[in-house]
């Protein structure tokens, strides 16, 4: 059986031989110590969850806008104004429902568009696209039409969601 090693008496720093070890205190916990802290924590958690839920719902409700704007950008790149009336009608039907939008045409359609977004002025050029041959389209107004369509798609208000009561 071997004897454990012990340092000789002159081993190490002789000035620290009589030092007393400082006791280490327990670290301070960040966990709330009282029940009164649980109320603000719970309130912040509820606000964060509600805000996240509303942001997700808003993102989902506006999906059709993002898709319509992507299609509009594709048409603008191709400088193809032919599908603009169809794109606007599909976007309006997605937002306001088939019953309210599908039967609109001509001046009623332009009035509907301008009542929803007064800053988007289409003029008669939007109506002429459907009835004119491609070589007679109002290409001089194409940039104006693209801008008006983008404005309408971005700014039209959504109807209030129906309550499920």
N, C-alpha and C positions, 0 to 999 in steps of 0.2 A: 504494500500500500504506500502510495507516494504522498508526501506532504505538499499542500498547496503552496505556491510561490508567494512570498511576501517581499515587498521591496525593502531594501536596506534603509536604516534610519536617515541617511543623508540623501535619499532619493527624491527627485522632483524639486519644486520651488519651495524653499524653506519658509518664505514669507506667507505662504498660503496654508501652512500646517494648522494654524489655529483659527482659520476662517470658518465661519458658520454658514452653512448653505441657506440661501434665501428660499423660503417656501414659494412655490408657484401657485398662483390662484387660478381657479377655474375660469375658462374663457367666458365672456359675456354672451349669452344666447340672443340671437335675433328673433327668436320665436316670441310672440306676444305673451307677456306674463299675466295679464289680466283679461277678463272677459270683455271689458269695455273696448279693447282694441279690436275685437272680432266684428263689431258693428261697422266701423269704417272700412275694414278689410272686405267685409261682405258687400258693402255698398259699392266700393270700387270695383269689385269683381262683377257685380250685377250690371254696372254701367258699362264695363268693358265688354261683357258678353252681349248686352243689348246693342251697343254700337257696332260690334262685329257682325251681328245678325242683320242689322239694318243695312250695313255696307254690302253684305253678300246679297241681300234681297234687291238692293238698288242695282248692283252689278248684273244680276240675272234679268231684272226687268228691262234693262237697256241693252240686252244682247242683240236684239233685232236692229238697233241703231248702229252698233259696231259693224254688223254684217252689211247693212245698207251702205254705210260709209266706205267700207272696203270695196263693195261692188261699184260704187260711184267713182272711187279712185281708179279702179280698173278701167271703167268706161272713159274717164278723163284721159288716162294714158293712151287709150286707143283712139281718142277723139271721136267717140261714137255716141251721138246724142239720141239715137233712135230709141233705146230702151229706157230713157229717163222717165217718160210718163208711167210706164209699167212699174219701174222701181219706186216711184213716189206713191203710186196706188197701193202697191204691196206693203210699203212701209206704213201708210195710213191705215190700211186694214189691220195690220198687226197691232197698231196702237189703239185704234178706236173701234174695231170690230167690223165685220163684213156687213152687218145690217145697216150701219150708219154710212159707210163709205162706198160700197160696191155700186150702188145705183147712181152715184154722182158722175156727171160728165159735163163738158162744155163750161159755160160760165158758172154754173153751180159748183163745179169742181174747183175752179180758180178762186171763187169766193170762200169755199171751205178752207182751201190752203191759206188764203190771206187772213182769214179770221183766226186761225190757229197761230200763225207767225206773220204778223204784219210787215216785218222787215224783209221777208223773202218775197220779192216781186217777180213774178214769172212772166206776166204779159201774155199776149196771144200766141207767142212763139211756142209755148208748151203744148197748146192745142193743135197747132199746125203740124207738128212733127208726126202725129199719127196719120194724117191724111195726105201729106205731100210725098212725092217720090223722093228717094234718098238724094238725088242730085239737086233737088230744090229745097233741101232743109236750110233753115236759117243759120248757117255756119258762122256768120258774123256775130251771132249772139250766143255761140256755144259756151264761151267762158262765163258769160253772165248766167246762163242756164245752170251750168255746173255749180257756180257759186250760190245761186238761189236754192238749188236742191240741197247742197251741203248745209246751208243755213237752216232750211226747213227741217231737215233730218235731225240736226243737232239741237234745235231750239223748240220743237213742238212740245207742248205740255202733255203729260200723260193724264188720262182721266183718273179720278180718284178710285183706288181699288175698292171693289165691292166687298161689303162686310159679310161675314159668314154667320151672322146671327140667326 
